């Protein structure tokens, strides 16, 4: 393998507004960027999607640093210089779990590999579009104010976003959905519960069918497969799985069992872009829609997600919002919304690099580890 050095950069990026979900509220994004440096001086970049604490998943930033440096990097010692991305994935498979850490390290290595070959990530993955439709994820207002929610949604629609996703939880669902649907009868609208409901809420969730929703995302706990089958049977609104989907096999199970008919693909959650592509290919073969979820990424993670979202099976707008949805200053040149779409990067690898001055200003900690 040509990579000789791995650098980890920890950044703190203030959000333009607090982002509240059923599992907590973020005000500052705690970001780990992985930089891979080859023997020829080629730099590859990736972003770890783990949060600062284990709320969305069991992974968190401090743990990811330990897993990457102490456990994943040693697995690469036997990977040769001519070995490709598949060999890196196979080498890392000896470490159980920790898909966000694996995704971050493997993507940085993939970025180097692609840049050495002057090949864009989108081309390597099999993209068929040069622009992707963009949706936006709207958190629960910290004041739980319907007028505040409508003002926020109205701003996003005025900016051109093509789909609205509302974060919901018990006690914050019917009223905000009714208000948004009344204000915008035709806007594509969906929900994201982040596992906050139970099987006992089936009738309540079914009552939300009246709002003509695209889907309900992950209403139940990630391990409650049969519960999702019951919710799918109770609701006309299609059920989408997010946190439950960790592999090709789990996506296959979701579709075969009838637990979900739509899959949200997050590369960090499934261990990287190779597995994300494999899940896409499975769903494409089953005519099951997929879309690309987001984790409040900076431009580094956003660039790679946009490349993935350009594959043919991504028929629903994802959470690949413009940079200014979350940050006043992004670590890369900002991604800008144009008529509800974002252009797919065309440069080699992920197609973007951090702006050195911005990276230095936002970095609160860094370290470097030699490979081999």
Residue frames as qw, qx, qy, qz and C-alpha x, y, z in Angstrom:
[[0.000, 0.889, 0.458, 0.000, 0.00, 0.00, 0.00],
 [0.456, 0.506, -0.011, 0.732, 1.38, 3.42, -0.95],
 [0.338, -0.849, -0.064, -0.401, 0.07, 5.25, 2.14],
 [0.572, 0.203, -0.550, 0.573, 2.82, 5.97, 4.67],
 [0.078, -0.020, -0.484, 0.871, 1.16, 8.36, 7.11],
 [0.238, -0.666, -0.655, -0.265, -2.27, 8.88, 8.64],
 [0.066, 0.102, -0.331, 0.936, -3.17, 12.18, 10.28],
 [0.194, -0.651, -0.734, -0.012, -6.28, 12.69, 12.36],
 [0.038, 0.228, -0.068, 0.970, -7.69, 16.19, 12.73],
 [0.141, -0.585, -0.763, 0.235, -10.38, 16.98, 15.30],
 [0.025, 0.292, 0.189, 0.937, -12.49, 20.02, 14.44],
 [0.044, 0.545, 0.678, -0.492, -15.24, 21.91, 16.25],
 [0.020, 0.244, 0.465, 0.851, -17.72, 23.54, 13.86],
 [0.255, 0.291, 0.510, -0.768, -20.57, 25.64, 15.30],
 [0.203, 0.476, 0.807, 0.283, -23.93, 24.90, 13.68],
 [0.038, -0.302, -0.197, -0.932, -25.95, 27.79, 12.29],
 [0.610, -0.380, 0.055, -0.693, -28.82, 26.65, 14.51],
 [0.417, -0.270, 0.817, -0.293, -29.23, 23.91, 17.14],
 [0.576, 0.115, -0.670, -0.454, -30.14, 20.54, 15.61],
 [0.473, -0.198, 0.674, -0.532, -32.50, 18.60, 17.86],
 [0.578, 0.021, -0.729, -0.366, -33.63, 15.04, 17.32],
 [0.816, -0.448, -0.205, -0.302, -35.24, 12.45, 19.58],
 [0.875, -0.170, -0.265, 0.369, -31.77, 11.44, 20.88],
 [0.507, -0.521, -0.107, 0.678, -30.40, 14.89, 21.70],
 [0.254, 0.960, 0.109, -0.043, -29.42, 18.37, 20.53],
 [0.718, 0.003, 0.120, 0.685, -26.21, 19.36, 18.77],
 [0.012, 0.967, 0.073, -0.243, -24.92, 22.93, 18.84],
 [0.042, 0.770, -0.586, -0.248, -21.30, 22.32, 17.80],
 [0.955, 0.249, -0.136, -0.089, -20.30, 19.51, 15.46],
 [0.496, -0.621, 0.595, 0.120, -17.38, 17.46, 16.77],
 [0.819, 0.542, -0.116, -0.150, -15.68, 16.22, 13.59],
 [0.622, -0.432, 0.564, 0.329, -12.81, 13.80, 12.96],
 [0.644, 0.699, -0.220, -0.218, -11.13, 14.17, 9.58],
 [0.830, -0.226, 0.425, 0.283, -8.75, 11.47, 8.38],
 [0.364, 0.836, -0.339, -0.232, -5.87, 12.47, 6.11],
 [0.913, -0.057, 0.327, 0.236, -3.88, 9.74, 4.34],
 [0.130, 0.866, -0.387, -0.287, -0.50, 10.65, 2.83],
 [0.964, 0.246, 0.046, 0.093, 1.17, 8.45, 0.22],
 [0.714, -0.323, 0.241, 0.573, 4.88, 7.94, -0.39],
 [0.412, 0.366, 0.392, 0.737, 4.51, 10.18, -3.47],
 [0.055, -0.148, -0.217, 0.963, 2.92, 12.99, -1.49],
 [0.335, -0.359, -0.575, -0.654, -0.67, 12.34, -2.55],
 [0.166, -0.015, 0.623, -0.764, -3.16, 13.34, 0.15],
 [0.353, -0.370, -0.754, -0.412, -6.51, 11.61, 0.61],
 [0.207, -0.169, 0.404, -0.875, -9.31, 12.81, 2.89],
 [0.438, -0.390, -0.768, -0.257, -12.32, 11.39, 4.65],
 [0.329, -0.430, 0.264, -0.798, -14.68, 12.26, 7.48],
 [0.196, -0.150, -0.936, 0.250, -15.74, 10.12, 10.41],
 [0.365, -0.473, -0.378, -0.707, -19.49, 10.46, 10.94],
 [0.523, -0.393, -0.686, 0.320, -19.40, 9.43, 14.61],
 [0.229, -0.867, -0.131, -0.423, -20.90, 11.98, 16.98],
 [0.056, 0.609, -0.565, 0.554, -19.18, 13.23, 20.12],
 [0.430, -0.194, 0.728, -0.498, -21.25, 10.85, 22.25],
 [0.015, -0.050, -0.965, -0.255, -22.96, 7.47, 21.59],
 [0.438, 0.311, 0.380, -0.753, -26.47, 8.79, 20.89],
 [0.676, 0.419, -0.281, -0.537, -27.15, 7.90, 17.26],
 [0.890, 0.158, -0.428, 0.002, -25.03, 4.74, 17.48],
 [0.831, -0.500, -0.054, 0.240, -22.58, 3.04, 19.82],
 [0.672, 0.209, 0.023, 0.710, -19.70, 4.81, 18.09],
 [0.152, -0.973, -0.124, 0.120, -18.40, 8.19, 19.23],
 [0.402, 0.864, -0.265, 0.151, -15.47, 10.44, 18.36],
 [0.305, -0.702, 0.627, -0.146, -13.04, 9.52, 21.16],
 [0.814, -0.061, 0.574, -0.059, -13.71, 5.83, 20.57],
 [0.767, 0.635, 0.090, 0.035, -13.23, 6.21, 16.81],
 [0.143, 0.858, -0.482, 0.103, -9.80, 7.74, 17.33],
 [0.517, -0.452, 0.717, -0.120, -8.77, 4.75, 19.45],
 [0.852, 0.242, 0.459, -0.068, -10.23, 2.19, 17.03],
 [0.620, 0.777, -0.105, 0.032, -8.56, 3.78, 14.00],
 [0.113, 0.808, -0.553, 0.168, -5.12, 4.20, 15.56],
 [0.408, -0.446, 0.759, -0.242, -4.92, 1.12, 17.80],
 [0.675, 0.099, 0.713, -0.161, -6.91, -1.50, 15.91],
 [0.714, 0.650, 0.230, -0.123, -7.60, -0.66, 12.25],
 [0.249, 0.856, -0.439, -0.117, -4.24, 0.71, 11.20],
 [0.379, -0.449, 0.808, 0.043, -2.40, -2.47, 12.31],
 [0.767, 0.295, 0.561, -0.105, -4.63, -4.55, 10.02],
 [0.557, 0.816, -0.049, -0.145, -3.17, -2.72, 7.01],
 [0.314, -0.699, 0.599, 0.234, 0.41, -3.92, 7.53],
 [0.554, -0.021, 0.795, 0.247, -0.11, -6.88, 5.22],
 [0.543, 0.758, 0.336, -0.134, -1.83, -4.88, 2.48],
 [0.642, -0.054, 0.360, 0.675, 0.58, -4.54, -0.45],
 [0.052, -0.421, 0.153, 0.892, 1.27, -1.58, -2.70],
 [0.183, -0.009, -0.676, -0.714, -0.78, -2.93, -5.60],
 [0.062, -0.427, -0.889, 0.157, -3.76, -3.92, -3.48],
 [0.115, -0.404, -0.323, -0.848, -6.94, -1.97, -3.99],
 [0.421, -0.337, 0.205, -0.817, -9.97, -0.84, -2.00],
 [0.877, -0.177, -0.307, -0.325, -11.45, -4.35, -1.77],
 [0.710, 0.098, -0.564, 0.411, -8.26, -5.60, -0.11],
 [0.001, 0.310, -0.418, 0.854, -8.41, -2.79, 2.44],
 [0.689, -0.281, -0.018, -0.668, -12.01, -3.69, 3.29],
 [0.898, -0.054, -0.435, -0.029, -11.07, -7.36, 3.66],
 [0.481, 0.233, -0.567, 0.627, -8.10, -6.53, 5.91],
 [0.216, -0.305, 0.332, -0.866, -10.24, -4.41, 8.23],
 [0.734, -0.251, -0.387, -0.498, -12.91, -7.09, 8.52],
 [0.594, -0.045, -0.718, 0.359, -10.98, -8.79, 11.35],
 [0.022, 0.024, 0.461, -0.887, -12.18, -5.93, 13.60],
 [0.045, -0.542, -0.837, -0.066, -15.81, -6.46, 14.56],
 [0.052, -0.870, -0.461, 0.167, -18.24, -3.59, 14.19],
 [0.274, -0.651, 0.074, 0.704, -17.11, 0.05, 14.26],
 [0.571, 0.548, 0.501, 0.350, -18.33, 0.82, 10.73],
 [0.095, 0.993, 0.066, -0.001, -17.90, 4.59, 11.08],
 [0.419, -0.715, 0.471, 0.301, -14.24, 4.19, 11.96],
 [0.642, 0.061, 0.666, 0.375, -13.75, 1.71, 9.12],
 [0.431, 0.794, 0.396, 0.163, -15.52, 4.01, 6.69],
 [0.073, -0.975, 0.136, 0.160, -13.37, 6.99, 7.63],
 [0.447, -0.553, 0.608, 0.352, -10.04, 5.19, 7.30],
 [0.602, 0.219, 0.701, 0.314, -10.95, 3.16, 4.21],
 [0.370, 0.871, 0.321, 0.045, -12.35, 6.23, 2.43],
 [0.135, -0.897, 0.320, 0.272, -9.18, 8.25, 3.03],
 [0.493, -0.285, 0.739, 0.360, -7.18, 5.35, 1.55],
 [0.532, 0.542, 0.628, 0.167, -9.65, 5.07, -1.32],
 [0.178, 0.965, 0.066, -0.182, -9.26, 8.79, -1.98],
 [0.266, -0.673, 0.576, 0.379, -5.49, 8.38, -2.32],
 [0.540, 0.065, 0.796, 0.267, -5.94, 5.34, -4.58],
 [0.438, 0.751, 0.492, 0.045, -8.36, 7.22, -6.85],
 [0.038, 0.952, -0.145, -0.268, -6.25, 10.39, -6.97],
 [0.419, -0.453, 0.679, 0.398, -3.24, 8.32, -8.02],
 [0.405, 0.255, 0.806, 0.349, -5.35, 7.13, -10.96],
 [0.113, 0.113, -0.168, -0.973, -6.98, 10.51, -11.70],
 [0.274, -0.346, -0.829, -0.343, -10.38, 8.85, -11.21],
 [0.372, -0.355, 0.155, -0.843, -13.36, 10.59, -9.58],
 [0.251, -0.003, 0.870, -0.425, -15.16, 8.72, -6.82],
 [0.641, 0.364, 0.236, -0.633, -18.49, 9.13, -8.63],
 [0.612, 0.477, -0.531, -0.341, -17.10, 7.43, -11.73],
 [0.137, 0.287, -0.930, 0.185, -15.57, 4.61, -9.68],
 [0.378, 0.113, 0.738, -0.547, -18.86, 3.94, -7.89],
 [0.185, 0.322, 0.854, 0.365, -20.90, 3.96, -11.12],
 [0.160, 0.556, 0.323, -0.749, -22.68, 7.32, -11.00],
 [0.355, 0.455, 0.692, 0.434, -25.07, 8.11, -13.83],
 [0.021, 0.933, 0.325, 0.150, -25.86, 11.76, -13.01],
 [0.480, 0.294, -0.190, 0.804, -23.82, 14.92, -12.69],
 [0.240, -0.358, 0.228, -0.873, -26.28, 16.60, -10.29],
 [0.280, -0.281, -0.904, 0.160, -28.34, 15.22, -7.42],
 [0.368, -0.672, -0.322, -0.556, -31.69, 16.35, -6.00],
 [0.244, 0.172, -0.630, 0.717, -31.41, 17.70, -2.48],
 [0.512, -0.678, -0.474, -0.233, -33.71, 17.40, 0.48],
 [0.046, 0.532, -0.452, 0.714, -33.30, 18.91, 3.92],
 [0.545, -0.356, -0.732, 0.203, -33.64, 17.48, 7.41],
 [0.207, -0.642, 0.042, -0.737, -35.49, 19.76, 9.82],
 [0.316, -0.011, -0.802, 0.507, -34.84, 19.24, 13.51],
 [0.336, -0.719, -0.609, 0.014, -37.33, 19.66, 16.33],
 [0.044, 0.752, -0.100, 0.650, -37.40, 23.36, 17.34],
 [0.351, 0.038, -0.700, 0.621, -35.89, 23.74, 20.79],
 [0.287, -0.009, 0.307, -0.907, -38.97, 25.82, 21.68],
 [0.184, 0.324, 0.927, 0.046, -41.33, 23.24, 20.08],
 [0.255, 0.560, 0.162, -0.771, -42.93, 26.19, 18.32],
 [0.607, 0.489, 0.608, 0.148, -45.06, 25.49, 15.24],
 [0.295, 0.950, 0.040, -0.098, -44.60, 29.04, 13.88],
 [0.249, -0.737, 0.570, 0.263, -40.83, 28.68, 14.29],
 [0.607, 0.013, 0.764, 0.220, -40.96, 25.36, 12.44],
 [0.532, 0.723, 0.439, 0.045, -43.00, 26.84, 9.58],
 [0.078, 0.953, -0.214, -0.202, -40.59, 29.74, 9.29],
 [0.391, -0.509, 0.713, 0.282, -37.64, 27.34, 9.03],
 [0.599, 0.277, 0.731, 0.173, -39.35, 25.07, 6.50],
 [0.396, 0.879, 0.245, -0.106, -40.44, 28.07, 4.45],
 [0.085, -0.848, 0.430, 0.298, -36.86, 29.29, 4.26],
 [0.471, -0.227, 0.804, 0.285, -35.65, 25.93, 2.97],
 [0.546, 0.546, 0.629, 0.086, -38.37, 25.73, 0.34],
 [0.228, 0.952, -0.003, -0.206, -37.60, 29.27, -0.78],
 [0.248, -0.668, 0.622, 0.323, -33.96, 28.20, -1.16],
 [0.583, 0.419, -0.528, -0.453, -35.10, 25.43, -3.52],
 [0.214, -0.224, 0.937, -0.159, -34.92, 22.20, -1.51],
 [0.505, 0.036, -0.618, -0.601, -36.99, 19.48, -3.16],
 [0.688, -0.339, -0.636, -0.091, -38.02, 17.48, -0.09],
 [0.281, -0.620, 0.380, -0.626, -38.65, 18.20, 3.58],
 [0.660, -0.150, -0.722, 0.146, -37.88, 15.69, 6.33],
 [0.410, -0.691, 0.158, -0.575, -39.26, 16.42, 9.78],
 [0.277, 0.142, -0.853, 0.418, -37.68, 14.92, 12.86],
 [0.634, -0.456, -0.196, -0.593, -40.48, 13.57, 15.05],
 [0.191, 0.091, -0.877, 0.432, -40.92, 11.92, 18.44],
 [0.271, -0.584, -0.765, 0.008, -43.92, 11.04, 20.65],
 [0.179, -0.765, -0.358, 0.505, -45.67, 14.30, 21.38],
 [0.075, 0.684, -0.267, -0.675, -44.14, 16.07, 18.38],
 [0.311, 0.040, 0.850, 0.424, -45.60, 14.50, 15.26],
 [0.227, 0.636, 0.723, 0.147, -49.23, 15.07, 14.21],
 [0.010, -0.906, -0.226, 0.359, -49.34, 18.81, 14.94],
 [0.161, -0.628, 0.426, 0.631, -46.16, 19.78, 13.06],
 [0.292, 0.099, 0.831, 0.462, -47.02, 17.47, 10.17],
 [0.188, 0.745, 0.639, -0.024, -50.50, 18.93, 9.89],
 [0.051, -0.869, -0.021, 0.491, -49.13, 22.47, 9.95],
 [0.208, -0.433, 0.618, 0.622, -46.51, 21.83, 7.27],
 [0.260, 0.288, 0.856, 0.341, -48.90, 19.89, 5.06],
 [0.144, 0.829, 0.501, -0.202, -51.55, 22.60, 5.37],
 [0.064, -0.816, 0.173, 0.548, -49.04, 25.30, 4.44],
 [0.174, 0.522, -0.682, -0.483, -47.53, 23.34, 1.54],
 [0.855, 0.108, 0.308, -0.404, -50.03, 20.74, 0.26],
 [0.861, 0.485, -0.143, -0.058, -47.79, 19.47, -2.54],
 [0.065, 0.761, -0.634, 0.119, -44.32, 19.43, -1.01],
 [0.802, 0.052, -0.591, 0.071, -42.68, 15.98, -0.73],
 [0.387, -0.642, 0.387, -0.538, -42.70, 15.35, 3.03],
 [0.794, -0.042, -0.601, 0.073, -41.34, 12.55, 5.19],
 [0.572, -0.761, 0.164, -0.258, -40.55, 11.85, 8.85],
 [0.584, 0.325, -0.661, 0.341, -37.59, 10.56, 10.82],
 [0.700, -0.644, -0.113, -0.285, -38.26, 9.16, 14.28],
 [0.244, 0.584, -0.683, 0.363, -34.75, 7.93, 15.11],
 [0.470, -0.057, -0.866, 0.161, -36.15, 4.86, 16.92],
 [0.123, -0.175, 0.450, -0.867, -38.36, 6.86, 19.31],
 [0.726, -0.110, -0.057, -0.677, -41.62, 4.85, 18.96],
 [0.321, -0.178, 0.915, -0.169, -42.69, 1.34, 20.00],
 [0.064, -0.205, -0.910, -0.355, -44.93, -1.36, 18.59],
 [0.003, 0.588, 0.706, -0.394, -47.75, 0.05, 20.72],
 [0.092, 0.583, -0.011, -0.807, -47.67, 3.20, 18.57],
 [0.280, 0.137, 0.799, 0.514, -48.73, 1.41, 15.38],
 [0.125, 0.749, 0.647, 0.064, -52.23, 2.88, 15.30],
 [0.130, -0.860, -0.061, 0.491, -50.91, 6.36, 16.08],
 [0.247, -0.393, 0.566, 0.681, -48.35, 6.18, 13.27],
 [0.249, 0.377, 0.813, 0.367, -51.03, 4.85, 10.91],
 [0.064, 0.853, 0.457, -0.244, -53.13, 7.93, 11.69],
 [0.165, -0.677, 0.255, 0.670, -50.34, 10.05, 10.19],
 [0.458, 0.226, 0.726, 0.460, -51.10, 8.52, 6.77],
 [0.227, 0.851, 0.466, -0.081, -53.53, 11.38, 6.17],
 [0.116, -0.860, 0.172, 0.465, -50.60, 13.74, 5.62],
 [0.792, 0.610, 0.007, 0.027, -49.58, 12.00, 2.37],
 [0.376, -0.776, 0.478, 0.169, -46.01, 11.23, 3.42],
 [0.548, 0.566, -0.600, -0.138, -43.18, 9.78, 1.34],
 [0.731, 0.013, -0.654, 0.194, -42.06, 7.54, 4.20],
 [0.602, -0.768, 0.147, -0.165, -41.53, 7.07, 7.92],
 [0.542, 0.531, -0.587, 0.283, -37.83, 6.62, 8.68],
 [0.446, 0.103, -0.770, 0.444, -36.79, 4.23, 11.47],
 [0.512, -0.595, -0.108, -0.611, -39.82, 4.48, 13.77],
 [0.882, -0.457, -0.031, -0.106, -38.74, 1.64, 16.10],
 [0.511, -0.672, 0.511, 0.160, -35.56, 0.42, 17.77],
 [0.336, 0.609, -0.627, -0.350, -32.92, -0.80, 15.35],
 [0.000, -0.189, 0.982, -0.012, -33.13, -4.41, 16.54],
 [0.503, 0.294, 0.627, -0.517, -36.96, -4.61, 16.45],
 [0.043, 0.120, -0.750, -0.649, -37.33, -6.23, 13.06],
 [0.047, -0.448, -0.886, -0.105, -40.71, -7.83, 13.69],
 [0.009, -0.674, -0.406, 0.616, -41.98, -4.55, 15.12],
 [0.081, 0.439, -0.355, -0.822, -41.14, -2.85, 11.85],
 [0.065, -0.176, -0.894, -0.407, -43.06, -5.55, 10.01],
 [0.051, -0.620, -0.739, 0.259, -46.09, -4.76, 12.18],
 [0.016, 0.651, 0.075, -0.756, -45.73, -1.00, 11.58],
 [0.032, 0.206, -0.656, -0.725, -45.38, -1.62, 7.84],
 [0.073, -0.368, -0.903, -0.209, -48.59, -3.63, 7.88],
 [0.069, -0.675, -0.579, 0.452, -50.43, -0.97, 9.89],
 [0.011, 0.692, -0.046, -0.720, -49.41, 2.06, 7.79],
 [0.683, 0.682, 0.252, 0.073, -50.08, 3.01, 4.19],
 [0.081, 0.929, -0.359, -0.031, -47.01, 5.25, 4.44],
 [0.853, 0.284, -0.387, 0.204, -43.93, 3.25, 3.39],
 [0.671, -0.714, 0.159, 0.118, -41.44, 2.37, 6.13],
 [0.555, 0.686, -0.386, 0.270, -37.75, 3.15, 5.62],
 [0.838, -0.476, -0.076, 0.255, -34.94, 1.71, 7.72],
 [0.203, 0.877, -0.338, 0.276, -31.85, 3.67, 8.73],
 [0.309, -0.657, 0.634, -0.268, -30.13, 2.59, 11.96],
 [0.890, -0.061, 0.418, -0.173, -31.10, -1.06, 11.34],
 [0.835, 0.544, -0.018, 0.081, -29.17, -1.26, 8.06],
 [0.440, -0.753, 0.448, 0.198, -25.56, -2.19, 8.75],
 [0.333, -0.281, 0.820, 0.372, -24.78, -4.48, 5.81],
 [0.388, 0.111, -0.643, -0.651, -26.00, -5.96, 2.55],
 [0.275, -0.203, -0.939, 0.042, -27.50, -8.82, 4.56],
 [0.039, 0.429, 0.599, -0.675, -29.52, -6.53, 6.82],
 [0.334, 0.337, -0.197, -0.858, -30.86, -4.63, 3.80],
 [0.376, 0.019, -0.841, -0.389, -31.79, -7.95, 2.20],
 [0.159, -0.305, -0.877, 0.335, -33.55, -9.03, 5.40],
 [0.172, 0.375, 0.294, -0.862, -35.47, -5.75, 5.68],
 [0.440, 0.255, -0.408, -0.759, -36.84, -6.14, 2.16],
 [0.390, -0.019, -0.901, -0.191, -37.53, -9.88, 2.37],
 [0.133, -0.305, -0.818, 0.469, -39.28, -9.70, 5.77],
 [0.082, -0.726, -0.498, -0.466, -41.36, -6.69, 4.78],
 [0.449, -0.580, -0.347, 0.585, -39.87, -4.65, 7.62],
 [0.010, 0.687, -0.099, -0.720, -39.16, -1.85, 5.15],
 [0.697, 0.566, 0.413, 0.154, -39.64, -1.09, 1.47],
 [0.326, 0.887, -0.129, 0.302, -37.18, 1.82, 1.29],
 [0.813, -0.282, -0.145, 0.488, -33.57, 1.93, 2.51],
 [0.025, -0.983, 0.178, -0.036, -31.56, 4.90, 3.74],
 [0.883, 0.134, -0.127, 0.432, -27.91, 4.29, 2.88],
 [0.199, -0.948, 0.245, -0.041, -25.33, 6.04, 5.07],
 [0.710, 0.468, -0.480, 0.217, -21.77, 5.04, 4.14],
 [0.037, -0.535, 0.641, -0.549, -20.50, 5.65, 7.68],
 [0.730, -0.223, 0.384, -0.519, -23.14, 3.41, 9.16],
 [0.972, 0.190, 0.048, -0.132, -22.38, 0.49, 6.81],
 [0.779, -0.378, 0.330, 0.377, -18.58, 0.69, 6.87],
 [0.260, -0.420, 0.462, 0.737, -17.74, 2.61, 3.72],
 [0.464, 0.505, -0.170, -0.708, -18.58, 3.38, 0.13],
 [0.225, 0.193, -0.905, -0.305, -17.92, -0.10, -1.24],
 [0.034, 0.297, 0.919, -0.255, -20.57, -1.61, 1.02],
 [0.303, 0.523, 0.259, -0.753, -22.86, 1.36, 0.37],
 [0.387, 0.387, -0.545, -0.636, -22.59, 0.60, -3.35],
 [0.144, -0.010, -0.987, -0.072, -23.28, -3.08, -2.73],
 [0.181, 0.431, 0.717, -0.518, -26.45, -2.21, -0.80],
 [0.363, 0.519, -0.110, -0.766, -27.49, 0.11, -3.62],
 [0.292, 0.256, -0.798, -0.460, -26.97, -2.67, -6.15],
 [0.007, 0.216, 0.959, -0.186, -29.08, -5.09, -4.10],
 [0.255, 0.547, 0.485, -0.633, -31.93, -2.60, -3.77],
 [0.309, 0.481, -0.390, -0.722, -31.68, -1.62, -7.44],
 [0.192, 0.078, -0.934, -0.292, -32.09, -5.27, -8.40],
 [0.024, -0.413, -0.871, 0.264, -35.23, -5.44, -6.22],
 [0.023, -0.597, -0.397, -0.697, -36.67, -2.12, -7.48],
 [0.476, -0.714, -0.433, 0.277, -36.51, -0.84, -3.89],
 [0.183, 0.894, -0.031, 0.409, -35.86, 2.93, -3.67],
 [0.687, -0.330, -0.258, 0.593, -32.82, 4.16, -1.77],
 [0.098, 0.937, 0.005, 0.335, -31.64, 7.58, -0.69],
 [0.601, 0.229, -0.423, 0.638, -28.48, 8.96, 0.89],
 [0.489, -0.815, -0.308, 0.051, -28.75, 9.99, 4.51],
 [0.316, 0.692, -0.272, 0.589, -26.60, 12.59, 6.19],
 [0.686, -0.484, -0.395, 0.374, -24.79, 13.11, 9.49],
 [0.121, -0.980, -0.024, 0.158, -24.26, 16.90, 9.35],
 [0.819, 0.021, 0.182, 0.544, -21.11, 16.35, 7.30],
 [0.112, -0.722, 0.229, 0.643, -18.60, 19.00, 6.37],
 [0.562, 0.661, -0.275, -0.414, -17.65, 19.41, 2.72],
 [0.010, 0.430, -0.898, -0.093, -15.31, 16.42, 3.00],
 [0.333, 0.155, 0.911, -0.190, -18.04, 13.94, 3.88],
 [0.511, 0.608, 0.280, -0.540, -20.63, 15.76, 1.78],
 [0.314, 0.599, -0.559, -0.479, -18.52, 15.46, -1.40],
 [0.002, -0.159, 0.984, 0.086, -18.29, 11.68, -1.06],
 [0.367, 0.372, 0.752, -0.402, -22.01, 11.35, -0.24],
 [0.473, 0.639, -0.025, -0.606, -22.97, 13.36, -3.31],
 [0.220, 0.426, -0.801, -0.360, -20.87, 11.04, -5.47],
 [0.140, 0.100, 0.976, -0.137, -22.74, 8.07, -4.01],
 [0.383, 0.518, 0.516, -0.565, -26.14, 9.75, -4.42],
 [0.369, 0.553, -0.371, -0.648, -25.50, 10.05, -8.17],
 [0.115, -0.058, 0.976, 0.176, -25.93, 6.28, -8.64],
 [0.315, -0.183, -0.586, -0.724, -29.10, 5.28, -10.53],
 [0.425, -0.423, -0.800, 0.010, -30.98, 3.68, -7.62],
 [0.171, -0.341, -0.433, 0.817, -31.00, 6.88, -5.55],
 [0.007, 0.504, 0.626, 0.595, -34.43, 7.94, -6.77],
 [0.339, -0.853, -0.398, -0.006, -35.45, 9.91, -3.65],
 [0.156, 0.815, -0.249, 0.500, -33.83, 13.22, -2.62],
 [0.729, -0.173, -0.513, 0.419, -31.31, 12.68, 0.14],
 [0.417, -0.868, -0.163, 0.214, -30.00, 14.74, 3.06],
 [0.650, 0.047, 0.158, 0.742, -27.14, 16.09, 0.94],
 [0.018, 0.953, 0.288, -0.097, -27.94, 19.72, 1.75],
 [0.410, 0.762, -0.151, 0.479, -25.82, 22.75, 0.89],
 [0.530, 0.073, -0.512, 0.672, -23.00, 23.70, 3.24],
 [0.098, -0.291, 0.210, -0.928, -24.87, 26.72, 4.59],
 [0.691, -0.427, -0.449, -0.372, -27.67, 24.49, 5.88],
 [0.812, -0.444, -0.308, 0.220, -25.37, 23.65, 8.79],
 [0.642, -0.353, -0.025, 0.680, -22.27, 25.86, 8.74],
 [0.133, 0.955, 0.002, -0.263, -21.43, 29.51, 8.21],
 [0.168, 0.742, -0.626, -0.171, -17.91, 28.40, 7.31],
 [0.996, 0.050, 0.043, -0.055, -17.24, 24.94, 5.86],
 [0.615, -0.536, 0.450, 0.363, -13.83, 23.33, 5.89],
 [0.495, 0.160, 0.614, 0.594, -13.89, 23.06, 2.07],
 [0.158, -0.002, -0.292, -0.943, -15.20, 25.41, -0.58],
 [0.484, 0.169, 0.575, -0.637, -18.94, 25.43, 0.15],
 [0.126, 0.283, 0.883, 0.354, -21.42, 23.25, -1.67],
 [0.245, 0.233, 0.084, -0.937, -24.14, 25.50, -3.08],
 [0.453, 0.442, 0.757, -0.162, -27.73, 24.64, -3.93],
 [0.122, 0.267, -0.431, -0.853, -28.71, 25.37, -7.56],
 [0.635, 0.008, -0.353, -0.687, -32.38, 24.88, -8.43],
 [0.861, -0.282, 0.195, -0.376, -32.73, 22.26, -5.71],
 [0.966, 0.164, -0.098, 0.177, -29.66, 20.30, -6.80],
 [0.364, -0.792, 0.431, 0.235, -25.94, 20.07, -6.05],
 [0.645, 0.618, -0.434, -0.119, -23.32, 19.30, -8.68],
 [0.965, -0.205, 0.057, 0.153, -21.35, 16.07, -8.31],
 [0.259, -0.796, 0.441, 0.325, -17.61, 16.74, -7.81],
 [0.842, 0.533, -0.072, -0.035, -15.61, 15.93, -10.92],
 [0.084, 0.776, -0.614, 0.118, -12.06, 16.06, -9.58],
 [0.599, 0.183, -0.774, 0.094, -10.04, 12.97, -8.79],
 [0.233, -0.110, -0.814, 0.521, -11.02, 11.09, -5.65],
 [0.023, -0.666, -0.663, 0.342, -13.66, 12.86, -3.59],
 [0.322, 0.663, 0.376, 0.562, -12.90, 15.96, -5.64],
 [0.190, -0.914, -0.002, -0.359, -12.36, 18.43, -2.78],
 [0.610, 0.065, -0.491, 0.618, -9.70, 19.36, -0.23],
 [0.360, -0.786, -0.370, 0.339, -9.82, 21.29, 3.01],
 [0.229, 0.877, -0.078, 0.415, -8.90, 24.95, 2.81],
 [0.647, 0.076, -0.516, 0.556, -5.62, 24.97, 4.82],
 [0.003, -0.310, 0.310, -0.899, -6.32, 28.20, 6.71],
 [0.679, -0.331, -0.093, -0.648, -9.85, 27.13, 7.63],
 [0.867, -0.102, -0.483, 0.068, -8.68, 23.66, 8.66],
 [0.456, 0.158, -0.503, 0.717, -6.05, 25.19, 10.93],
 [0.242, -0.333, 0.176, -0.894, -8.54, 27.62, 12.44],
 [0.782, -0.261, -0.147, -0.547, -11.15, 24.94, 13.21],
 [0.768, 0.071, -0.613, 0.170, -8.76, 22.22, 14.44],
 [0.531, -0.736, 0.211, -0.363, -8.68, 21.67, 18.20],
 [0.660, -0.438, 0.610, 0.036, -6.47, 18.55, 18.19],
 [0.764, 0.529, -0.318, -0.187, -4.44, 16.48, 15.75],
 [0.631, -0.464, 0.613, 0.105, -2.09, 13.53, 15.67],
 [0.642, 0.545, -0.451, -0.293, -0.22, 11.48, 13.09],
 [0.792, -0.257, 0.551, -0.049, 0.61, 7.80, 12.90],
 [0.182, 0.505, -0.730, -0.423, 2.96, 6.07, 10.51],
 [0.921, 0.137, 0.031, -0.363, 1.56, 3.10, 8.61],
 [0.875, 0.308, -0.352, 0.123, 3.53, -0.14, 8.73]]
